Amino acid sequence: LSQNEITNLNSNMFAGLDQLAELELGENTINFLDECQFGNLKNLRSLNLSVNKINLVHNDAFKLLDNLIELN
């Protein structure tokens, strides 16, 4: 999903993708990460948020990502 001019991540955006292991969201215009933003992505191991406009990250934005090993 890189380079798609995504500005917001809605809470249900990744519903049903619980087996997803890698998510590329780089080079968008995302500016805020909400509480448990990626909560249903239990198997996510790699998350790329580089080259965005993130200026606010909730303390628990990554709380449920127990398998996350790479964050850019």
Salt bridges, closest charged atoms under 4 A:
none
